[in-house]
Amino acid sequence: MRRLHPSRKICDMHASIQIDLDLPGDLARFQLPTGVNARLTELLDKQDKGHPLSESEKSEAEGLVDLADTLSYLGLKAANAS
């Protein structure tokens, strides 16, 4: 077990925040740029064909998927707001 200096205390902090943003009207059309989408497709196709991705490629693919998901989510929010 880790010992703490007597003056330090462990705090269990859980919080959530809500941020309201003004979204541009064309946000619903946001998508990955063509070259970025092509790279993501290349990585996913490689994996689908049974070729293992390197750790670097896995990290890259995960980041690109997260970015694509975020853009899709923002696009849906913008579409629902209009």
HELIX and SHEET records of a PDB file:
HELIX    1   1 GLY A   25  ARG A   29  5                                   5    
HELIX    2   2 THR A   34  ASP A   48  1                                  15    
HELIX    3   3 GLU A   55  ALA A   81  1                                  27    
END                                                                             
